[in-house]
């Protein structure tokens, strides 16, 4: 069952100061997560770097980044 306050988003990676264009919003389900990961990976071949974000209310968490069809490490600030 999808939750109205949660979703997955695939978008162009962009830069820290300017977020990339949103490709698609997916419901918060396992099937939609798998589709989002596949879409981001395939889009990264031709559309440039792609990120997958988990939205929970107003909190956004980038948890996957794809470049050239492969998953790459996400640069996170030191905490």
Secondary structure, 3 states (H helix, E strand, C coil): CCCCCEEEEEEECCCCCCCCCEEEEEECCHHHHHHHHHHHHHHHHHCCCEEEEEEECCEEEEEEEEECCEECCCCCCCC
